[in-house]
């Protein structure tokens, strides 16, 4: 009845050979496959760590440069603000000086105009006095029909002009 082969049987020598074969394969795989792969993985990990450290260092340098640039920008803004304020103060001072100069010129023009007006007024008054003196002399000569001395004539003219001056 041994003609039927058993499907599941354990043969001790085959079992031991298989186990030894398995251990040998594991040792060979570990020695020639896992160790080099592990070394490659460690090298890549070290390279990645170095790149990460370089990136962190570059980021810190960039942040330091950014802080420096921001400080420079703030300083530049302050300088620009100071320059702008100085320019505004200078412009205000210049405009004030121009206004004062214009006022002084206007006052000078007004004073000259007033002086010219007074001079023209005196000139007109003198011309009118002369004309009135001439007219008064003609009238006096006709009314009195006698000759008046030059001194009497001057006195009469001056009195007449004074009376006319007081009336106006």
C-alpha positions, 0 to 999 in steps of 0.5 A: 500500500505504499504505492500512494505517495504521501503529499506532505511528508517530512524527510529529515535530511531534506529538511536540514538541507533546506534550512541550511540552504535558507541560512546560507542564502540569508547570509549571502543576501545580507553580506552582498546585497543588504550591506551595500544597499545600506551603505548607499542609503547611508551615503544618500542620507548623509548627502540629504542631511548636508543639503538640508544643513546648507539650505538652512545656512543659506536661509539664515544668510538670506534672512540676515541679508533681508534684515540688513536690506530692510534696515537700509531701506528704513534708513533710506526712508528716514533720509528721504523724509528728512530731505523732503522736510528740509526741502519743504522748510526751504521752500516755505522760507523762500516763499516767505522771503518772496512774499516779504520782498513783494510786500516791500516792493509794493510798499515802495511803489505805493510810497513813490506813487503817493509822493508823485501824487503829492508832487503833482497835487502841489504842482497843480495847486501852484499852477492854479495859484499862478492862473488865479493870480493872473486872473485876479490881476486882470480883474483887479486891474479892470476893477480898480483901473489904476496902477498897483505897485508890484509889492501891493500886487504880490500881497493881494495875490498871496492873500487871494491864494491863501483864501482860495487854499482855505476854501478848498 
